[in-house]
Amino acid sequence: MGKFVVKESSKGFMFNLKAGNGEVIATSEIYTTKDACKNGIESVKKNAVAAEVEDQTVKDFEAKKSPKFEVYTDKKGEFRFRLKAGNGQIIATGEGYKAKTGCLNGIESIKKNAPTADVEEAK
């Protein structure tokens, strides 16, 4: 089972969503308060399940309405995703993957783990 881990940084608070094996599958932006960070977690839990995948790596891709996972390539040519809430705000991002299948597997892992993931604070 996955878990959200909230941690404090020098600039505020952020979370990582970890799969059952401990791998980080999504990361948040920096929030100014812990409560705002926890609201972000609730947004991921709610939006991840309903979000469709918009594959921006293919020519003439079909634009989807938010909430959605956007799949794109970064400057290194790696596949990445970002989860956008219904209001269009980015609420979670993924690491770079060498293959698109890895990126899509990351999205499926979020859909599976996020809704029931516990929330804990980093030690």
ZADRENVEX-758259 format. One record per residue (C-alpha): residue in three letters; x, y, z. Coordinates in steps of 0.1 Angstrom, whole numbers, plus 2048, in hexadecimal, padded with zeros to 3 digits. Example, Ala and Ser with C-alpha at 12.3 -4.5 7.8 and 13.67 -1.06 7.14 Angstrom:
<nodes>
+------+-----+-----+-----+
: resn :  c1 :  c2 :  c3 :
+------+-----+-----+-----+
:  ala : 87B : 7D3 : 84E :
:  ser : 889 : 7F5 : 847 :
+------+-----+-----+-----+
</nodes>
This chain:
<nodes>
+------+-----+-----+-----+
: resn :  c1 :  c2 :  c3 :
+------+-----+-----+-----+
:  met : 800 : 800 : 800 :
:  gly : 80D : 823 : 7F8 :
:  lys : 812 : 840 : 80F :
:  phe : 816 : 865 : 80D :
:  val : 834 : 873 : 820 :
:  val : 832 : 897 : 82A :
:  lys : 854 : 8A8 : 830 :
:  glu : 85F : 8CB : 839 :
:  ser : 879 : 8DC : 823 :
:  ser : 88A : 8FD : 827 :
:  lys : 86F : 90D : 811 :
:  gly : 850 : 8FD : 81F :
:  phe : 83F : 8DA : 81E :
:  met : 83D : 8C0 : 803 :
:  phe : 832 : 89C : 7FF :
:  asn : 83E : 87D : 7ED :
:  leu : 826 : 861 : 7E4 :
:  lys : 838 : 840 : 7E9 :
:  ala : 82D : 81E : 7DC :
:  gly : 82B : 7FF : 7F2 :
:  asn : 84F : 7F7 : 7EA :
:  gly : 85B : 81A : 7F6 :
:  glu : 862 : 828 : 7D3 :
:  val : 858 : 84D : 7CF :
:  ile : 83E : 84E : 7B3 :
:  ala : 833 : 872 : 7B6 :
:  thr : 83F : 893 : 7C6 :
:  ser : 82D : 8B3 : 7CE :
:  glu : 836 : 8D7 : 7CA :
:  ile : 841 : 8EB : 7E9 :
:  tyr : 824 : 8F7 : 7FF :
:  thr : 827 : 914 : 817 :
:  thr : 814 : 901 : 833 :
:  lys : 810 : 8DD : 83F :
:  asp : 7EA : 8E1 : 83C :
:  ala : 7ED : 8EC : 817 :
:  cys : 804 : 8CE : 811 :
:  lys : 7EA : 8B7 : 820 :
:  asn : 7CF : 8C7 : 80A :
:  gly : 7E6 : 8BF : 7EC :
:  ile : 7E6 : 89B : 7F7 :
:  glu : 7C0 : 89A : 7F9 :
:  ser : 7BF : 8A9 : 7D6 :
:  val : 7D6 : 88E : 7C8 :
:  lys : 7C1 : 873 : 7D9 :
:  lys : 7A1 : 881 : 7CA :
:  asn : 7AE : 88A : 7A7 :
:  ala : 7C6 : 86C : 79F :
:  val : 7AA : 853 : 79B :
:  ala : 795 : 868 : 782 :
:  ala : 7B2 : 876 : 76F :
:  glu : 7B7 : 86B : 74B :
:  val : 7D9 : 86A : 73A :
:  glu : 7E1 : 885 : 720 :
:  asp : 7FF : 878 : 70D :
:  gln : 811 : 897 : 701 :
:  thr : 82D : 882 : 6F2 :
:  val : 818 : 878 : 6D3 :
:  lys : 811 : 88F : 6B6 :
:  asp : 7EE : 89E : 6B5 :
:  phe : 7E7 : 891 : 6D8 :
:  glu : 7C4 : 894 : 6E6 :
:  ala : 7C1 : 8AE : 700 :
:  lys : 7AF : 8A2 : 720 :
:  lys : 79C : 8B6 : 73A :
:  ser : 7AA : 8B9 : 75D :
:  pro : 7AE : 8A6 : 773 :
:  lys : 7C8 : 895 : 75D :
:  phe : 7EB : 886 : 75C :
:  glu : 800 : 897 : 742 :
:  val : 81C : 881 : 733 :
:  tyr : 838 : 894 : 723 :
:  thr : 85D : 892 : 71B :
:  asp : 876 : 8A8 : 72E :
:  lys : 896 : 8B8 : 721 :
:  lys : 8A9 : 897 : 726 :
:  gly : 890 : 885 : 711 :
:  glu : 882 : 872 : 72F :
:  phe : 85D : 86C : 734 :
:  arg : 84C : 87E : 750 :
:  phe : 829 : 884 : 75D :
:  arg : 817 : 89F : 771 :
:  leu : 7F5 : 89C : 781 :
:  lys : 7DF : 8BA : 77D :
:  ala : 7C1 : 8BF : 793 :
:  gly : 79E : 8C9 : 786 :
:  asn : 7A9 : 8EE : 788 :
:  gly : 7C7 : 8E8 : 772 :
:  gln : 7E1 : 8EB : 78E :
:  ile : 7FE : 8D2 : 78F :
:  ile : 7FA : 8BE : 7AF :
:  ala : 814 : 8A2 : 7AA :
:  thr : 831 : 89A : 792 :
:  gly : 844 : 87B : 78A :
:  glu : 869 : 873 : 785 :
:  gly : 879 : 86F : 763 :
:  tyr : 874 : 84D : 752 :
:  lys : 889 : 83F : 735 :
:  ala : 86B : 82D : 726 :
:  lys : 847 : 839 : 723 :
:  thr : 83A : 818 : 731 :
:  gly : 84D : 820 : 752 :
:  cys : 83C : 842 : 753 :
:  leu : 81A : 833 : 74C :
:  asn : 820 : 819 : 767 :
:  gly : 828 : 835 : 77F :
:  ile : 806 : 845 : 778 :
:  glu : 7F5 : 824 : 77E :
:  ser : 807 : 820 : 79F :
:  ile : 7FA : 842 : 7AA :
:  lys : 7D7 : 83A : 7A0 :
:  lys : 7DA : 819 : 7B4 :
:  asn : 7EC : 827 : 7D3 :
:  ala : 7E1 : 84B : 7D8 :
:  pro : 7BC : 847 : 7E1 :
:  thr : 7C3 : 831 : 800 :
:  ala : 7E6 : 83C : 809 :
:  asp : 7ED : 845 : 82D :
:  val : 7FC : 867 : 835 :
:  glu : 81B : 869 : 84B :
:  glu : 835 : 882 : 854 :
:  ala : 859 : 87D : 84B :
:  lys : 86F : 874 : 869 :
+------+-----+-----+-----+
</nodes>
